[in-house]
Amino acid sequence: MIGQTTESVRDRVVAEVESMEKEPQIFRTIVNSEGTFDMNRLPEGNYFLSFFKDSDGDNRYSFGNLSPYRPSEWFYLYPDTVKIRANWDLELNQINMEK
């Protein structure tokens, strides 16, 4: 899967896909400063696609905390199911991650 956002990325943003299986698998990659990302060798199936600003650098979404106060990380959920087929390249262009 190859993706492109509508804008360049200034902060560390992670693209994450999660399979819709009984036992979900999660795959992550970093979105580069030009707004492009790719994920190779994804198993065939249906996936949720999301993005989050990795403020703390741990490569996982942080939900925040009340004490001590730490806000949750910004996120964006792609509004459609991503369908991966075996031996096919999937291109998702013009992903508009409105903030």
N, C-alpha and C positions, 0 to 999 in steps of 0.2 A: 504494500500500500504506500502510495506517495501522496503527500498533501501539501497544500499551499494556502496560507491565510491571506486575507485581503490587505493586511498591513504588515510592516516590519515589526519585529519583536525587540523591545529594549531590555526587558527583564528575562530571567530564566523561566521559561515556560515549558512544561512537560505535556506531551500528548500521551494519552493512555487509552488502550482498548481493553474491554472486558468481555469475554465470551458470554453468551446467553445460555450456557449449558448448566446442568445440575451442579456440577463442580466447576465453577468459573475459573478461567485462566486470565491473568492480567499481564499485559505487555506494555512497556513504557519506552519512550524515546524523547530526546530533547528537541525542541523546535529551534532552528537556528535563527540568527538575527535577521535574515531575509524572509522569515516566515515559512520556511519549508521544513518538512520532516519526512522520513521514510521508515517503514517497518518491514523487514524482510522475514520470510519464512513463517508467516502466520498460518496456523492450521485453518482449514476450510470451516466456515460456519458464520453465524451472525454475531455481531459485536455492538456494544455501546462504545461511542467515542466521546472522550472528554478531554479538556485541557485545564491545567491549573498553573498558577504562578507559584513556583517553588521558592518562597521567600526564605525558608530556613535551610535549603540546600540538601534535604534528606531524601529527595527523589520520591516522596510520598505526600499525598494530600494531608494537610494538617487542619483539624477541625477547630482549633483555637482553644482558649482556656479562660475561665473567669478569674482565677486567683493563682498566680499573678496574671493580670489581664494580657491576653495575646489574641488578636483577632484571627478569624479563620482566613485561609488563603483564598484569593480570588479564583473562581472556576467558571468554565463554560461547558455546557452539555450540547453536543451535536444533536440536532433535532430529528435525525432519521437513523434507522438501523443501517449499519455498515455490513454488507454481505461480501464475504471473502470466498472466492472460488479457487480451487486447486489449480496451480500453474497459470494463473491469470494475474496481470498487474491491474490494480485499481488506482485510479487517480481521482483525488478529491481536490478540486480547485476552487478558489474564491471562498474559502471558509471565513465568514464574517463573525469574528469573536467580539461582539459589541460589549463594551465595558460599562 
